[in-house]
Amino acid sequence: MALPRYASPDPYTLEELRREYEGADWRSRIRLLRRLNRKVSIPPKLVALATKDEHAQVRQWIARSGYLGKEDE
């Protein structure tokens, strides 16, 4: 059984995800988070970025998704 590439992200993959996240507008950030949430789970480093996002829509989405408090895991 092949695991998705992001199932256990290494430092390179985490950096790739961070850059994709930071380069996106708020809608695309939510799409990225949704995609990760459906396929594997959102890495804690992205959860931390989302909880501090400048856009309230992203912070609201991450809060509603049950990831608050998981940014340090």
C-alpha positions in Angstrom: 0.0 0.0 0.0 1.5 3.3 -1.1 1.3 6.1 1.4 0.6 9.6 0.1 3.7 11.7 -0.1 2.6 13.9 2.8 1.7 11.1 5.2 5.0 11.5 7.1 6.5 14.7 5.7 10.3 15.1 5.9 11.9 18.6 6.3 12.0 19.1 2.5 8.3 18.3 2.1 7.4 20.5 5.1 9.3 23.4 3.5 7.5 22.8 0.2 4.2 22.9 1.9 5.1 26.0 3.9 6.1 27.8 0.7 2.9 26.8 -1.1 0.9 28.0 1.9 2.7 31.3 2.3 2.5 32.0 -1.5 -1.2 31.5 -1.7 -4.2 33.8 -1.1 -6.5 32.9 1.8 -8.9 30.8 -0.4 -6.0 28.7 -1.7 -4.6 28.3 1.8 -7.9 26.8 2.9 -8.0 24.6 -0.2 -4.5 23.3 0.7 -5.5 22.7 4.3 -8.7 20.9 3.2 -6.8 18.7 0.8 -4.2 17.7 3.5 -7.0 17.1 6.0 -8.8 14.8 3.7 -5.8 12.8 2.5 -3.5 12.6 5.5 -3.5 15.2 8.2 -2.2 18.8 8.5 1.4 18.9 9.7 1.7 20.8 13.0 3.9 23.5 11.4 1.1 24.4 9.0 -1.4 24.3 11.8 0.8 26.9 13.6 0.9 29.1 10.5 -2.9 28.8 10.1 -3.7 29.7 13.7 -1.7 32.9 13.3 -2.8 33.7 9.7 -3.6 37.3 8.9 -6.9 36.3 7.4 -9.7 35.5 9.7 -11.2 33.0 7.3 -8.1 30.8 7.6 -8.1 31.0 11.4 -11.8 30.2 11.5 -11.4 27.2 9.2 -8.5 25.7 11.3 -10.5 26.3 14.5 -13.6 24.6 13.1 -11.5 21.7 11.9 -10.5 20.7 15.4 -6.8 21.5 15.0 -6.5 24.1 17.7 -4.1 22.9 20.4 -2.3 20.6 18.0 0.2 23.0 16.6 2.9 21.9 19.1 2.6 18.2 18.5 
